[in-house]
């Protein structure tokens, strides 16, 4: 071409004209060559703008298609990989609107462990404002994987066990689902024990004599055992009626739980004449404080533990978003229900705990103990404990039954239904003796950070696979196929690269975990630091390693072709 002509590949004429004036130019994009005269830029722009608009529209359409609902029935699914509980939920069968998703999270957030969490952050030495900032930041962070993993569930109507077949293989998915199930069973037992304690307080408020005889082989009193089993039966009734009954429990529980939380807050502030002294207490990490200079070393493990609190749901959130009517419903519903409401609920919990210092002469962070101390009559106690029981039930069923039950259904689809698997989950959660599991100082942080290290790499691997390896496109037929030529068959149904990434991501945190439980006192500072940031370390290490291995494998396969 003549020297005064310039060629710009893969750029639009509009972009070039907006920054260049002067000589006559010949501009070539992917499809056309357009001669433009700088003396008439507006006319030139008009000539090429439609082409640019078409390309922009095409890109926007492509992005929209990646998020649009594309749930279809698999063709000729293998009987060992499917049943009625594992099949995709088609758009016509979706029942979760934005309100239902938000209500789900309200029901999940309002529970005793979430109430006590912020007070335990303050106990570490943080000022009230710092503790609230930690909770808000952690929940904003964990919202990202929630929405990311929820997107696949909404688009294809598949739950966690089917979704993770893409990354781990149609057989290897059981490794990921059982890792989640172990944590779920432990939490189910712990929450059921909390509900049993609330029922025990209710029975005493109604005038029933307590039988405090401790069964030595169980380590539990007769009264506590009866209340535990009663609360367990109430949960099993909901499980028996399936996922739709869980949606209804969450929908009806949400306004009741919000009202009870606000009522308790109003009572505490009125009785104490303000929000109490905790909000005026300085940070222990300030200059001259008991832990001056230790802010960052204390912040990281607390932030990890707070993120870990909901890291369980960030992994299997697709078990719920598969019922969402649209991506907007699952995204906005989660954004409203998790970070926004969790922050508000934590403020209420911290304010009430602060008020108890004035009212009772000491901080009471356990709401069950608090209600039993209020002593304004049996009716008040009965209503308050009823609310706590409802809160525990709504959280426990959604957060700690669905994932373990679906793991069992995925492992034994021919003989296992969601109902039967839910009953087995309840049995396993009871066998771990949660009243003993929950005992001891520092339990929350050892428990939360410990399982965050286990689940973090799985979350990272799944997000890396769906968004960067598959580019938000899954083969539904292959997810239900045992054909050796299927893209999710890998090596006999197992993706060794995903399993190796999981082992590495979780494994680097094991020395620090053993140190935390007292089994590795000589652990180096390096591994203690990794464990203090367990979820972040395992998430990015597991996900990043998986992405590198997958891209290397694809490059190798392409070179062989």
C-alpha positions as CSV (number, residue, x, y, z in Angstrom):
1,X,0.0,0.0,0.0
2,X,1.0,3.6,-0.4
3,X,3.2,4.9,2.5
4,X,0.4,7.2,3.8
5,X,-1.9,4.3,4.4
6,X,-1.9,2.4,7.7
7,X,-3.4,-1.0,8.5
8,X,-4.8,-1.7,12.0
9,X,-5.8,-5.3,12.6
10,X,-8.6,-6.3,14.9
11,X,-9.6,-2.8,15.8
12,X,-12.8,-1.0,14.9
13,X,-12.8,2.1,12.8
14,X,-14.7,4.0,15.5
15,X,-11.9,3.3,18.0
16,X,-9.2,4.6,15.6
17,X,-11.1,7.6,14.5
18,X,-11.7,8.7,18.1
19,X,-7.9,9.0,18.6
20,X,-6.4,9.8,15.3
21,X,-6.8,12.7,12.8
22,X,-4.7,13.8,9.9
23,X,-3.8,11.6,6.9
24,X,-6.0,9.5,4.8
25,X,-6.2,6.0,6.3
26,X,-7.2,2.6,5.2
27,X,-8.5,0.6,8.2
28,X,-8.9,-3.1,8.1
29,X,-10.9,-5.1,10.7
30,X,-11.7,-8.8,10.8
31,X,-14.3,-8.6,8.0
32,X,-14.0,-5.5,5.9
33,X,-11.6,-2.8,4.7
34,X,-12.9,0.7,4.9
35,X,-11.2,3.8,3.4
36,X,-11.6,6.9,5.6
37,X,-10.8,10.5,5.0
38,X,-9.8,12.4,8.1
39,X,-11.5,15.6,6.8
40,X,-14.9,13.8,7.1
41,X,-14.7,11.8,10.4
42,X,-18.4,12.0,11.2
43,X,-19.4,10.7,7.9
44,X,-16.8,7.9,8.1
45,X,-18.0,7.0,11.6
46,X,-21.5,6.7,10.3
47,X,-20.4,4.3,7.6
48,X,-18.7,1.9,10.0
49,X,-20.8,2.3,13.1
50,X,-23.4,-0.3,12.1
51,X,-20.7,-2.9,11.7
52,X,-19.4,-2.1,15.1
53,X,-22.8,-2.2,16.6
54,X,-23.4,-5.6,15.1
55,X,-20.2,-6.9,16.6
56,X,-21.0,-5.4,20.0
57,X,-24.5,-6.9,19.8
58,X,-23.1,-10.3,18.9
59,X,-20.7,-10.1,21.9
60,X,-23.5,-9.1,24.2
61,X,-25.6,-11.9,22.9
62,X,-22.8,-14.4,23.5
63,X,-22.4,-13.2,27.0
64,X,-26.1,-13.4,27.7
65,X,-26.2,-16.9,26.3
66,X,-23.6,-18.0,28.7
67,X,-25.9,-17.0,31.6
68,X,-29.2,-17.9,30.1
69,X,-31.1,-21.0,31.3
70,X,-30.3,-24.0,29.1
71,X,-31.6,-26.9,31.2
72,X,-32.5,-29.9,29.1
73,X,-33.2,-33.6,29.8
74,X,-30.1,-35.7,29.1
75,X,-30.4,-38.2,26.2
76,X,-29.9,-41.8,27.2
77,X,-28.5,-41.2,30.7
78,X,-26.7,-44.0,32.4
79,X,-28.8,-45.6,35.2
80,X,-25.8,-45.5,37.6
81,X,-25.6,-41.7,37.3
82,X,-29.2,-40.5,37.4
83,X,-32.5,-40.7,39.2
84,X,-35.3,-38.3,39.8
85,X,-33.3,-36.3,42.3
86,X,-30.3,-35.9,40.0
87,X,-32.0,-35.0,36.8
88,X,-31.8,-31.3,35.6
89,X,-34.7,-29.1,36.8
90,X,-36.2,-27.6,33.7
91,X,-37.3,-24.0,33.5
92,X,-41.0,-24.9,33.7
93,X,-40.4,-26.6,37.1
94,X,-38.5,-23.8,38.8
95,X,-40.1,-22.5,42.0
96,X,-37.5,-20.2,43.5
97,X,-38.1,-16.5,42.7
98,X,-35.9,-13.7,44.1
99,X,-37.9,-13.6,47.3
100,X,-37.4,-17.3,47.9
101,X,-33.7,-17.1,47.4
102,X,-33.4,-14.1,49.8
103,X,-35.7,-15.9,52.3
104,X,-33.5,-19.0,52.1
105,X,-30.5,-16.9,53.2
106,X,-32.4,-15.2,56.0
107,X,-33.4,-18.6,57.3
108,X,-29.8,-19.7,57.0
109,X,-28.2,-16.7,58.7
110,X,-30.5,-16.5,61.7
111,X,-29.0,-19.3,63.8
112,X,-27.1,-19.6,67.1
113,X,-23.6,-20.1,65.7
114,X,-24.0,-17.0,63.5
115,X,-25.2,-15.0,66.5
116,X,-22.2,-16.0,68.6
117,X,-19.6,-15.6,65.8
118,X,-19.3,-11.8,65.9
119,X,-18.9,-11.9,69.7
120,X,-16.1,-14.4,69.4
121,X,-14.4,-12.0,66.9
122,X,-14.6,-9.3,69.6
123,X,-13.2,-11.7,72.2
124,X,-10.0,-12.0,70.0
125,X,-9.4,-8.3,70.7
126,X,-11.1,-6.4,67.9
127,X,-13.1,-3.3,68.6
128,X,-16.8,-3.6,67.8
129,X,-16.4,-1.6,64.6
130,X,-13.5,-3.7,63.5
131,X,-15.4,-6.9,64.2
132,X,-18.4,-5.7,62.1
133,X,-16.0,-4.8,59.3
134,X,-14.5,-8.3,59.4
135,X,-17.9,-9.9,59.2
136,X,-19.1,-7.6,56.4
137,X,-15.9,-8.1,54.4
138,X,-15.9,-11.9,54.8
139,X,-19.4,-12.2,53.7
140,X,-18.8,-10.0,50.7
141,X,-15.9,-12.1,49.8
142,X,-17.7,-15.4,50.1
143,X,-20.6,-14.0,48.0
144,X,-18.4,-14.2,44.9
145,X,-18.0,-18.0,44.8
146,X,-21.6,-18.3,45.9
147,X,-22.8,-16.5,42.8
148,X,-20.2,-18.2,40.6
149,X,-21.1,-21.8,41.6
150,X,-24.8,-20.8,41.7
151,X,-24.7,-19.7,38.1
152,X,-24.1,-23.2,36.7
153,X,-27.0,-24.6,38.8
154,X,-29.4,-22.0,37.5
155,X,-28.3,-22.3,33.9
156,X,-28.4,-26.1,33.6
157,X,-30.7,-27.0,36.5
158,X,-28.1,-29.3,38.1
159,X,-27.1,-29.8,41.7
160,X,-23.6,-30.0,43.2
161,X,-23.0,-33.7,42.7
162,X,-23.7,-33.5,38.9
163,X,-22.0,-30.1,38.5
164,X,-18.7,-31.3,39.9
165,X,-18.6,-34.2,37.5
166,X,-17.3,-31.7,34.9
167,X,-14.1,-31.1,36.9
168,X,-13.6,-34.3,38.9
169,X,-15.1,-36.9,36.5
170,X,-18.3,-38.8,36.6
171,X,-16.8,-41.1,39.3
172,X,-14.4,-38.7,40.9
173,X,-17.2,-36.3,41.8
174,X,-17.9,-38.6,44.8
175,X,-14.6,-37.5,46.3
176,X,-15.8,-33.8,46.3
177,X,-19.3,-34.6,47.4
178,X,-18.3,-36.8,50.3
179,X,-15.8,-34.2,51.5
180,X,-18.7,-31.7,51.7
181,X,-20.9,-34.4,53.3
182,X,-18.5,-35.0,56.2
183,X,-18.7,-31.3,57.1
184,X,-22.4,-31.3,56.7
185,X,-23.0,-34.3,59.0
186,X,-20.9,-32.7,61.7
187,X,-22.7,-29.4,61.4
188,X,-26.1,-31.1,61.3
189,X,-25.4,-32.8,64.7
190,X,-24.1,-29.6,66.2
191,X,-27.2,-27.6,65.1
192,X,-29.6,-30.4,66.2
193,X,-28.0,-30.3,69.7
194,X,-28.5,-26.5,69.8
195,X,-32.2,-27.0,68.9
196,X,-32.5,-29.7,71.6
197,X,-31.1,-27.2,74.1
198,X,-33.7,-24.7,73.1
199,X,-36.5,-27.3,73.5
200,X,-35.1,-28.2,77.0
201,X,-35.3,-24.6,78.1
202,X,-38.9,-24.4,76.7
203,X,-40.0,-27.4,78.7
204,X,-38.5,-26.1,81.9
205,X,-40.2,-22.7,81.3
206,X,-43.5,-24.6,81.1
207,X,-43.0,-26.2,84.5
208,X,-41.8,-29.7,83.5
209,X,-39.3,-31.1,85.9
210,X,-35.9,-31.7,84.4
211,X,-34.3,-35.2,84.5
212,X,-30.7,-34.3,84.9
213,X,-29.5,-37.9,85.2
214,X,-26.5,-38.3,82.9
215,X,-26.2,-41.4,80.9
216,X,-22.5,-42.3,81.3
217,X,-22.2,-44.2,78.1
218,X,-23.5,-41.2,76.2
219,X,-22.4,-38.3,78.2
220,X,-25.8,-36.7,77.9
221,X,-28.7,-36.3,80.4
222,X,-32.0,-38.0,79.9
223,X,-33.7,-34.6,79.4
224,X,-31.2,-33.5,76.8
225,X,-31.5,-36.8,74.9
226,X,-35.3,-36.6,74.8
227,X,-35.2,-33.0,73.5
228,X,-32.5,-33.8,71.0
229,X,-34.5,-36.7,69.6
230,X,-37.7,-34.6,69.5
231,X,-36.0,-31.8,67.6
232,X,-34.4,-34.4,65.3
233,X,-37.9,-35.9,64.5
234,X,-39.2,-32.4,63.6
235,X,-36.4,-32.0,61.1
236,X,-36.9,-35.4,59.6
237,X,-40.6,-34.6,59.1
238,X,-39.5,-31.7,56.8
239,X,-36.9,-33.8,55.0
240,X,-39.6,-36.5,54.4
241,X,-41.7,-34.0,52.4
242,X,-38.8,-33.0,50.1
243,X,-37.1,-29.9,48.8
244,X,-40.4,-28.0,48.3
245,X,-41.2,-28.3,52.0
246,X,-37.7,-26.8,52.7
247,X,-38.5,-23.8,50.5
248,X,-41.8,-23.3,52.4
249,X,-40.1,-23.5,55.8
250,X,-37.5,-20.9,54.7
251,X,-40.2,-18.6,53.2
252,X,-42.4,-18.6,56.3
253,X,-39.6,-18.6,58.8
254,X,-37.8,-15.5,57.4
255,X,-40.3,-12.8,58.5
256,X,-40.8,-14.5,61.9
257,X,-37.0,-14.7,62.5
258,X,-36.5,-11.0,61.5
259,X,-39.3,-9.9,63.8
260,X,-37.9,-11.9,66.8
261,X,-34.4,-10.6,66.2
262,X,-35.6,-7.0,66.1
263,X,-37.8,-7.5,69.2
264,X,-34.9,-8.9,71.2
265,X,-32.7,-6.0,70.0
266,X,-35.4,-3.4,71.1
267,X,-35.7,-5.1,74.5
268,X,-32.0,-5.1,75.1
269,X,-31.4,-1.5,74.1
270,X,-34.4,-0.3,76.2
271,X,-33.4,-2.3,79.3
272,X,-29.7,-1.2,79.0
273,X,-30.4,2.4,78.1
274,X,-28.2,2.1,75.0
275,X,-26.1,-0.3,73.2
276,X,-23.8,-1.1,76.1
277,X,-20.1,-0.8,76.7
278,X,-18.7,-3.2,74.0
279,X,-19.1,-0.5,71.3
280,X,-17.1,1.9,73.4
281,X,-14.3,-0.5,74.2
282,X,-11.0,0.2,72.3
283,X,-9.2,-2.3,70.2
284,X,-6.7,-4.5,71.9
285,X,-4.4,-3.9,68.9
286,X,-4.3,-0.2,69.3
287,X,-1.1,1.5,70.6
288,X,-0.8,0.7,74.2
289,X,-3.3,-2.1,74.0
290,X,-2.8,-5.7,75.2
291,X,-2.1,-6.9,71.7
292,X,-0.5,-3.8,70.1
293,X,1.2,-4.6,66.8
294,X,-0.6,-7.9,66.3
295,X,-3.5,-6.7,64.2
296,X,-2.6,-8.4,60.9
297,X,-1.5,-11.6,62.5
298,X,-4.9,-11.8,64.3
299,X,-7.0,-10.5,61.4
300,X,-6.1,-13.1,58.8
301,X,-7.2,-16.3,60.8
302,X,-10.3,-14.5,61.9
303,X,-11.2,-13.4,58.4
304,X,-10.5,-17.0,57.2
305,X,-12.7,-18.5,59.9
306,X,-15.5,-16.0,59.1
307,X,-15.3,-16.8,55.3
308,X,-15.2,-20.5,56.3
309,X,-18.5,-20.1,58.1
310,X,-20.3,-20.1,54.8
311,X,-17.7,-21.8,52.6
312,X,-19.8,-25.0,52.9
313,X,-22.7,-23.3,51.0
314,X,-20.4,-21.7,48.5
315,X,-19.5,-25.2,47.4
316,X,-23.0,-26.7,47.0
317,X,-25.2,-23.6,46.5
318,X,-26.2,-25.1,43.1
319,X,-28.3,-27.6,45.0
320,X,-30.6,-24.6,45.6
321,X,-30.0,-22.3,42.6
322,X,-31.0,-25.1,40.3
323,X,-34.6,-24.2,41.3
324,X,-34.1,-20.4,40.6
325,X,-36.2,-19.0,37.9
326,X,-33.5,-16.8,36.5
327,X,-29.9,-15.7,37.1
328,X,-31.1,-12.4,38.4
329,X,-33.1,-14.1,41.1
330,X,-30.2,-16.1,42.3
331,X,-27.7,-13.3,42.1
332,X,-29.8,-10.5,43.7
333,X,-31.4,-12.9,46.1
334,X,-28.1,-14.0,47.5
335,X,-26.6,-10.5,47.6
336,X,-29.6,-9.3,49.7
337,X,-29.8,-12.4,51.8
338,X,-26.2,-13.1,52.7
339,X,-23.9,-10.1,53.1
340,X,-26.5,-7.5,53.8
341,X,-28.6,-9.5,56.2
342,X,-25.6,-11.3,57.8
343,X,-24.1,-7.9,58.6
344,X,-27.3,-6.6,60.1
345,X,-27.9,-9.7,62.1
346,X,-24.3,-9.6,63.4
347,X,-24.9,-6.0,64.5
348,X,-28.0,-7.0,66.4
349,X,-26.2,-9.9,68.0
350,X,-23.3,-7.8,69.1
351,X,-25.5,-5.0,70.4
352,X,-27.6,-7.4,72.4
353,X,-24.5,-9.1,73.8
354,X,-23.1,-5.6,74.7
355,X,-26.4,-4.8,76.5
356,X,-26.2,-7.9,78.6
357,X,-23.1,-6.5,80.3
358,X,-25.3,-3.7,81.7
359,X,-28.4,-5.8,82.3
360,X,-26.8,-8.9,83.9
361,X,-23.3,-7.7,84.9
362,X,-21.5,-9.8,82.2
363,X,-21.5,-10.5,78.5
364,X,-23.9,-13.3,77.5
365,X,-23.3,-14.3,73.8
366,X,-25.3,-17.5,73.8
367,X,-28.9,-16.6,73.0
368,X,-30.3,-19.7,74.6
369,X,-28.7,-18.8,77.9
370,X,-29.8,-15.2,77.5
371,X,-33.4,-16.0,77.0
372,X,-33.4,-18.3,80.0
373,X,-32.0,-15.4,82.1
374,X,-34.6,-12.8,80.9
375,X,-37.2,-14.4,83.1
376,X,-40.2,-12.3,82.2
377,X,-42.6,-15.2,82.3
378,X,-43.1,-18.7,80.8
379,X,-44.9,-17.3,77.7
380,X,-42.0,-15.0,76.8
381,X,-39.5,-17.8,77.2
382,X,-41.7,-20.2,75.2
383,X,-42.0,-17.8,72.3
384,X,-38.3,-16.9,72.3
385,X,-37.2,-20.5,72.4
386,X,-39.7,-21.4,69.8
387,X,-38.1,-18.8,67.6
388,X,-34.7,-20.1,68.3
389,X,-35.9,-23.6,67.5
390,X,-37.4,-22.4,64.2
391,X,-34.1,-20.6,63.4
392,X,-32.1,-23.7,64.0
393,X,-34.4,-25.9,62.1
394,X,-34.5,-23.7,59.0
395,X,-30.7,-23.4,59.0
396,X,-29.9,-27.0,59.7
397,X,-32.1,-28.6,57.0
398,X,-31.0,-26.3,54.2
399,X,-27.3,-26.0,55.1
400,X,-26.5,-29.4,56.5
401,X,-29.0,-32.0,55.1
402,X,-29.2,-31.2,51.4
403,X,-25.5,-31.6,50.6
404,X,-24.8,-34.9,52.5
405,X,-28.1,-36.3,51.2
406,X,-27.3,-35.4,47.6
407,X,-23.8,-36.9,48.0
408,X,-25.4,-40.3,49.0
409,X,-27.9,-40.0,46.1
410,X,-25.0,-39.4,43.7
411,X,-23.0,-42.4,45.0
412,X,-26.0,-44.8,45.0
413,X,-28.6,-43.4,42.5
414,X,-30.3,-46.7,41.9
415,X,-31.1,-47.4,45.6
416,X,-31.0,-44.0,47.2
417,X,-33.6,-41.2,47.2
418,X,-33.2,-37.8,48.8
419,X,-35.6,-38.8,51.6
420,X,-33.7,-41.9,52.5
421,X,-30.3,-40.1,52.2
422,X,-31.6,-37.3,54.5
423,X,-32.5,-39.9,57.2
424,X,-29.0,-41.4,56.9
425,X,-27.4,-38.0,57.2
426,X,-29.4,-37.4,60.4
427,X,-28.1,-40.8,61.8
428,X,-24.5,-40.0,60.9
429,X,-24.7,-36.5,62.5
430,X,-26.0,-38.1,65.7
431,X,-23.4,-40.8,65.8
432,X,-20.6,-38.2,65.9
433,X,-22.0,-37.2,69.3
434,X,-22.2,-33.4,68.6
435,X,-22.6,-32.5,72.2
436,X,-19.0,-33.6,72.6
437,X,-17.8,-32.3,69.3
438,X,-18.9,-28.8,70.1
439,X,-17.3,-28.7,73.6
440,X,-14.0,-27.0,74.3
441,X,-12.4,-23.6,73.9
442,X,-11.5,-22.4,70.5
443,X,-13.8,-24.9,68.9
444,X,-15.3,-22.5,66.4
445,X,-12.0,-21.4,64.9
446,X,-10.4,-24.8,64.8
447,X,-13.6,-26.3,63.2
448,X,-14.2,-23.4,60.8
449,X,-10.7,-23.0,59.5
450,X,-10.1,-26.8,59.5
451,X,-13.0,-27.5,57.1
452,X,-12.4,-24.3,55.1
453,X,-9.0,-25.9,54.2
454,X,-10.8,-29.0,53.1
455,X,-13.5,-27.4,51.0
456,X,-11.5,-24.4,49.7
457,X,-9.6,-26.2,46.9
458,X,-12.8,-27.9,45.7
459,X,-14.5,-24.5,45.3
460,X,-11.5,-23.1,43.5
461,X,-11.3,-26.1,41.1
462,X,-15.0,-26.0,40.2
463,X,-14.9,-22.2,39.5
464,X,-11.7,-22.6,37.4
465,X,-13.2,-25.4,35.5
466,X,-16.6,-23.8,34.7
467,X,-15.5,-20.3,33.9
468,X,-12.0,-20.7,32.5
469,X,-11.7,-24.3,31.2
470,X,-15.3,-24.8,30.0
471,X,-16.1,-21.1,29.5
472,X,-19.6,-21.6,31.1
473,X,-20.6,-24.4,28.7
474,X,-21.3,-27.9,29.8
475,X,-22.3,-31.0,27.9
476,X,-25.4,-32.2,29.8
477,X,-25.4,-35.6,28.0
478,X,-21.8,-36.3,29.0
479,X,-22.5,-35.4,32.6
480,X,-24.8,-38.5,32.7
481,X,-22.7,-40.8,30.5
482,X,-20.4,-43.6,31.4
483,X,-19.1,-43.8,27.8
484,X,-15.3,-44.0,27.8
485,X,-15.3,-41.5,24.9
486,X,-17.2,-38.9,27.0
487,X,-15.3,-35.7,27.8
488,X,-16.0,-36.2,31.5
489,X,-14.8,-39.8,31.6
490,X,-11.1,-38.8,31.9
491,X,-9.3,-41.8,33.4
492,X,-11.9,-44.5,34.2
493,X,-14.2,-41.8,35.5
494,X,-11.6,-39.8,37.5
495,X,-9.9,-36.6,36.6
496,X,-6.5,-37.1,38.1
497,X,-5.5,-33.5,37.6
498,X,-8.5,-32.3,39.7
499,X,-7.8,-34.8,42.4
500,X,-4.1,-33.9,42.5
501,X,-5.0,-30.2,42.8
502,X,-7.4,-31.0,45.6
503,X,-4.8,-33.0,47.6
504,X,-2.1,-30.2,47.1
505,X,-4.5,-27.4,48.0
506,X,-5.8,-29.1,51.2
507,X,-2.5,-30.8,52.0
508,X,-0.4,-27.7,52.6
509,X,-2.8,-26.7,55.4
510,X,-2.6,-30.1,57.3
511,X,0.6,-29.3,59.4
512,X,-1.0,-26.1,60.6
513,X,-4.3,-27.9,61.4
514,X,-2.5,-30.5,63.4
515,X,-0.7,-27.7,65.3
516,X,-4.1,-26.0,66.0
517,X,-5.4,-29.2,67.6
518,X,-2.2,-29.8,69.6
519,X,-0.9,-32.7,67.6
520,X,2.0,-30.9,66.0
521,X,3.6,-28.5,68.5
522,X,6.8,-28.1,66.5
523,X,5.0,-26.8,63.4
524,X,7.0,-24.1,61.6
525,X,5.8,-20.5,61.3
526,X,5.4,-21.0,57.6
527,X,2.8,-23.7,57.8
528,X,1.1,-22.0,60.7
529,X,0.7,-19.0,58.4
530,X,-0.7,-21.1,55.6
531,X,-3.3,-22.5,58.0
532,X,-4.2,-19.1,59.3
533,X,-5.3,-18.3,55.7
534,X,-6.5,-21.8,54.9
535,X,-9.5,-21.0,52.8
536,X,-7.7,-18.4,50.6
537,X,-4.5,-20.5,50.3
538,X,-6.4,-23.7,49.4
539,X,-8.8,-22.0,47.1
540,X,-6.2,-20.2,45.0
541,X,-3.7,-23.0,45.1
542,X,-6.1,-25.7,44.2
543,X,-7.9,-23.7,41.6
544,X,-4.7,-22.2,40.1
545,X,-2.9,-25.6,39.9
546,X,-5.9,-27.2,38.3
547,X,-6.1,-24.5,35.7
548,X,-2.4,-24.9,34.8
549,X,-2.7,-28.7,34.6
550,X,-5.8,-28.5,32.4
551,X,-4.3,-26.0,30.0
552,X,-1.0,-28.0,29.8
553,X,-3.0,-31.2,29.1
554,X,-5.0,-29.5,26.4
555,X,-1.9,-28.0,24.8
556,X,-0.3,-31.5,24.8
557,X,-3.4,-33.1,23.2
558,X,-3.5,-30.4,20.6
559,X,0.2,-30.9,19.7
560,X,-0.5,-34.7,19.2
561,X,-3.3,-34.0,16.7
